[in-house]
C-alpha cells in the first residue's frame, strides 16, 4: 500500500462519482482509498519498474507526478535443501536453505 499526498482529491460535482483513481505507470491501482482531500492510498498493482509516473484522476481532472515510484518484481523460489524427496520430515529448528532470485532489499 502506497500513500499519495496532494490536493483536491475530492469533487462535489452533482451526479458524478468523485472517487479518485490512482495509477502507477500504466496500470490502475488494485484499490484506491480516499483518506482526505489531500491524501489517498493505493494498493500497488503487480509488476515491476523504475521511475514510474504516479497519476491521480478525479472525474476528468488528472494530475501526474513523473518518475515518482519504483519497485521490483516479486522474488522467485527455485528450490529448497533438503528437498522433500530426500528428507520427508523436517523438525523444528532444522536448517532449510531456500534458493531463488530477488531476495535482496538493497535499493528498494
Secondary structure, 3 states (H helix, E strand, C coil): CEEEECCCCCCCCCCCCCCCEEEECCEECCEEEEEECCEEEEECCCCCEEEEEEEEEECCEEEEEEEEEEECCCCEEEEEECCCCCCCCCCCCCCCEEEEECCCCCCC
